[in-house]
């Protein structure tokens, strides 16, 4: 199996990627010559991680019959100061709201995502430190 994404140059520093029929505009910040028409490429790595593990966790929790009122995946990353600027570590914060959320099931769902299902986590762990925490937020 192979995934293919076309990324077409538009102008300035703007590109449009076509992913399974969806368009994603990528650009740079204005202070480096872009027009800030879309996210920067590096930050999309954080989006990929949050989406991958988030989909896993919510799917697993549904199978466990755990209902959440709110679920958010925040990804924070440390980036180097020198070129090539790259991430050295990522920290995932799984944020939940709900009634009677069983911590053991939340942890199990997250661990299954991190250890077995999320291909993005798998690849990133080979390149940098990847950590996580669980937050139960007030209603």
Secondary structure, DSSP 4 states (H G I P E B T S, - for coil): -----EEEEEETTEEEEEETTEEEEE---GGGT----SB-HHHHHHHHHHHHHHHHHHHHHHHTT---SEEEEEEEEEE-SSSSP-EEEEEEEEEEE-SS--HHHHHHHHHHIIIII-HHHHHHHHHSEEEEEEEE---
